[in-house]
């Protein structure tokens, strides 16, 4: 990753030495070729993006909105990430605990 990307991600780590230096990246065209897509989002900070992705128009401004055109997508979100969805259609509550 570039130094600017490392710097931008440093806020998520206690020590800059812990910030990953490498990452995988995949474009929308490659993602859309998958047989099954699983998208996971959690937390209130993702609520706007989740709502835009699911209920908004397909637009380059919201790359994940392209998933609306895929036949086999599973979206896993917590209540906070789902909080700005206007519809509850096809939303199945799920909870589990891991010990």
N, C-alpha and C positions, 0 to 999 in steps of 0.2 A: 504494500500500500504506500501511497505517497506520504510524505511527512505531514502534509496538511490533513489528510484523512486520519492518520495516527493521532495528531493533536486534537482533532475534533472528537475522537472516540475516547480520549484520555479521561474525560469527565466520568466515564462509567467504571473506572478502575481506581483503586487506592494508590497504585504506583504505576508510573508510565512504563516501567519495565514489563508490566503485566499486559499492556495493550498489544493485541495481536498485530503482527507485521504482515501477515498474509491473509487473504480472504478469497472465497469463491464468489464469482459474479456470473449471473446468467441473465440474458435478455428475455424480453417478453415473448419473442418468437420461439425461442427454445422452450420456455416454460409452457407455452400453449401446445406444444407437441406432446406433452406428457399425457399418459393414459388417465392418470388421477392426480389431481393437485390438492394438497392439504395446506391451508393457510392458517397460521396460529397468531393471534393477537391478544394481548391482555393489558389491562389498565386503562384508566380514563384518558390518558394521553393519546390513545389509539382510537378513541370513540369517533372523532370526526372522520378519520381515514376509513374506518370500517363502514360507517354510514355512506360515505361517498362511493366506496367501492361497490357496495351492495345495491344501494338505492339511487345513486346518481347516474348521470349519463356516462357512456363509455367515452373517455377523453384522455388525451395524452397528459393532461394535468393530473390525472389520477391513474397512473399506470396499472394498478391492480384492478381497475374497473374493467380491463380487458377480460378478466376472468368471467365476467357475465356471459361471454361468448363461448365458454368451454362447457362441455357436456357433463363433466364429472369433477366437481369441486366440492371439497369439504372445508368449511370454515369453522374453526374452533376458537371461541372467544369467551372471556369471562363476562359477568354482568356489567362491569364498568366499561369494557370495550364495546358492548352491545347497547349501552345506555342511550345512544342518540339515534338508534334505528326507529323509524316511525311505524314499522309493522313487525308483528311477532310471527308472521306466517313462516311455516317450516323451520321454526327455531325449537330445538329440543333441549330443555335444560338437562344438564349432566353434572354430577359431582362425584368426586372420588377422593379418597385419602390414601396416602402412601406412608407407610411407617418404616 
